[in-house]
Amino acid sequence: MAGDSQGVLYVVGTPLGNLEDLSDRARQTLARVDLVAAEDTRRTRGLLSSIGLSRPLIAYHEHNESHQTQRLIAELERGKLIALVSDAGTPLISDPGLRLVSGCLAAGIRVECVPGPSALVAALSICGIAAERFTFEGFLPRRTAARREHLEALRREPRTMVFYEAVHRVKPMVTDLIAVFGPDRQAALARELTKLHESLDVATLAEIGARLGESIPLKGEFVLVVAGAPEASGSSDEVEAQRIFQLLHTELPATTAAKLTAKITGISRNDVYRLTRMEKD
């Protein structure tokens, strides 16, 4: 396998769930490498076993990247062929591997891509939301305050946005999206892509939020695609008044939210009512 020349790092895409999505090239690569660097060796061992392979494995994850990167680069410099895989999908896409790939490139070690599935691309391809231009945001911050601050920075983003989220945080994440982006923003929630219980819900953020835990089970892995912000109409002051009202109205009655919005922005309360097209409550 390994020769006298410098080795090669193969970045290998693996199935999200359906084993039939593993390419022939990926199988051949995994069969000939000297070592497989895996995010979770147990999962990768199961994958290899399912295709009749047994290869030496080394754990490579966020908690040991620094140490293992140096070890793997040393092996590559000795001529070893190494495959880098994540638990599912394409490595480095919200998964470990950046230090290793960057380290190899800096050391002049060849890095080769063996393309495969990606939950990001899979969700975009079936959601029916514009994908000509998009931004991938990965996992949002875990804490509510930090998450909302991050979303505020994206509130006027015109491109489609793609997020990953864990099952125990998907509901509060959607709640925060509604608070910042508004309830009517179009979105699509993909769950368990390529797996037996795959589902896709295309609706407004408010509708998706209402379905979570009901018709959308809180099980599995989630990808949320959110449409970009519509082109702003009216002056910047009016747009800001609408934003402030929406934020206040998530916690306060409409009349109180309108009164506070008028004080904050200097716009009359009647104009706030006109801009938000709301009814007094």
N, C-alpha and C positions, 0 to 999 in steps of 0.2 A: 504493500500500500504506500507508505511513506517512502520517499526516496531521499537522495542527497540534496536536492534542490529545496528552496524555501517552500513552505506549505501554502495552503489556500484555505481561507475562511469562506464557507458557503452559508449564506443567510437563506434559510429554507422555510417557505410557507407551508403550514400544515392545516388539516381540515378544522373548520369551526365545530363540526359535529359529525357530518356525514363523511365516512371514511372513503367513499368513492371519489371525493374531491381531491384526494392526494394524487398529484400528477405522477406520470411514469418517470419523469426526470427527477422528481423529489425522491421517489423510491430508489432509483439507481444511485443517486447521490448519497442517501442514507446508508445504502448497502456497501459503499466503497470507502467511506471516511474512516479514519482511525478512532475518532472520538466525537461524541455528540454532547454539546453544551446545552442543557435543558433547564428551563425555568422551574419545572417540577419533574424530577427524574421518574417519579411513579407514573405520572400521566404519559410521559414519553416512552417509558418502558412498555406500557400497555399499547401504545400506538405501534411501536416496533414489533411487538409480539403479534399484533393483529395482521401484520403483513409478512410474518414469518422471518423477522430479523432479530438479531441480538447484537448490540454494539456496546462498547464501553461508554458509560455516561458520567457526566460531571455536572453538579448543580451550579447553575449560573442565574442568580436572581438579584433583586434590588438590595438585599442585605449583605451580599458578598461580592458584588461587582468589582470593587476596587482590588481586592486580593486576587480573585480569579482571573481578572483581565491580564494581569502580569503573568500568571501561570500559563494561560492559554497562548499568549503571545510568544512565550518562551518555547512552547511546544510547536507552534507554527514556524518559528525560526529554525527549529530542528528538522523541519520538513514534513510535519504532520498535516494531514487533511482533517479539518474540523468543521462540523455542521453546527450552526446555531439555530435553535428552535425555541418557540415560546409554547405556552400551554395550548394555544389555538390561534390560527391565523398567521399573520406576517409579523415576524420579530421587529422590535423597535417602535411599532405603532401602539403607544401606551404600554409597552412591554420593555423589559431590560434589553441591553445590547449596544446602546450608543457608545459607551466607553470602549467596548471591545472593537467595534467597527472603526471608531476614530483612532484608537491606538494602533490598529493594523495599518490604516492608511498612513499614519505618521511614521510608522516603521518600514513603510514600503512593501508591506505584505499584501498580496492580492486578495481582494474581497469580491466574491461572485454571488449574484442574486439568483436564487431558484424560486421564481414567482409562485404564489399560491393564493389561497383565499384571504380575504380581509373583510371583517364585519363592517368597517367603514364604507367600503365600496359596495358591498352587498346591500346594505340598507339604502344607500343612495340610488341604486339601480331599480328598486322596486317601490319606492315611496311616493312617486308621482310629484315630487317637489323639485324645482329647478336645480340642476346639478352642474350647469355650465361653469359656475363660480361658487366655491364653497370654502368654508374654514372649518378645520377639525379642531375641536376644543378638548377632546379626550375626557378625562374625569375632572369634574369640578371640585373645588375645595370642599372638605368634609364639614367644616363649621358653617353654620347658617350665615353669620355676618360676612365671612370671607366669600362665601358662595354668592351672596347678593351683590357684594361689591364687584366681583368678577362679572356677573351678569349685567350690572349697570354699565360697565365698560363696553358691553356688546349690544346694548339696547338699540342703538341706531345702525348696527352692522347690516349692510344691505345684502350681503351674501348669505346663502343657506348655511346653517350651522349644524354640525354633527357632534353629539355628545355620547360618551359611554357612561353607564352608571350601574352600580351594584344594586342588588335586589333590595337591601335594607335601607337604601338612600334614594331610591327612585321616586317615591311619593313626595318627600320633602323637597326634592329637586324640582319636580313639576310645580309644586306649590310656589316655590320661589320664582320660577319662570313666569307663572301667571301674574305674580305680584309686580314683576319688573317689565315684562314684555306685553302684558295685558292678556285677558282671557281669550280673545278672538284670534290670536296668531295661529296660523295653520302649522300643523306638526304631524309627525308620523312616529309611532313607537313600535320598533321591531323587537321581538322577544324570541330567544332561542333559535337564532338563524341557522338554517340547514338541519336542525334537529327534529325529532319526532313531533314535538309540540310547538313548532314554529308558528308565530302569529304576527300579524301586522295590523295596527289600528291607525287609520288616517283620519284626523279630525282636528278640531281646535284644541288648544292647550287645556281649556276648561273642560271640554268633553273627555279628553284623555285623563285628566285628573280625577274626574268623577268615576271613570271606569276602573281605575287602578284599585285592585283589591276586590273588585266585583267581577265584571266580565273579563278583565285582564288580570290573570293570577299573579300574585307576587311571588313568582318562582322563576329561576333561570337568570339569563344575562340579557341586558337591555341596551339598545342603541336608539337614541332619540334624535330625529332630524327635525329641525325647526326652520321655517321659512324666514328669510331675511326681512328686515324692517321695510315697510312700504315707503315709497318716496314721500318725504314730508311735504305737506301742503300748508300754506300760510306762513307767517313770519316765524322767526326763531323763538320769539317771545311766546307766541301762541302754542308752538310745539312744546316748549318748556312747561307752560301752564297745564297742558294736557297731561304731560308726564307726571307732574307733581300731584295733580288731582287723582290720577290713577293710583299712585302710591298711597296717598292718604285714604282713598276710598276703600282700600283693602282692610283698613282698621276702623274707619269712621263712617257715620251716616253721610249721605251725599251732600246734604245741606251744610254740615259741619266741614266736610272736606272742601266744598266750594268756597266757604267763608275764609278758611285758612289759606287756600290757594290764592285767593284775591289779595290777602295781606302779604303773602310771600312775594308775589310777582308784580303787584301794583296794578293788575288788570281788574276791571270791575267785576263784581260777582255775577252780574247779568251776562257779561262776555264769557265768563268761565262756564256758565250754564249753556250758552250758545255753542262754545267750542266742544264741550263734552257731550252735548245732545242728551242730557240726562233729565229725569223728572225728579221733582222734589219728593223727599221721603219723610 
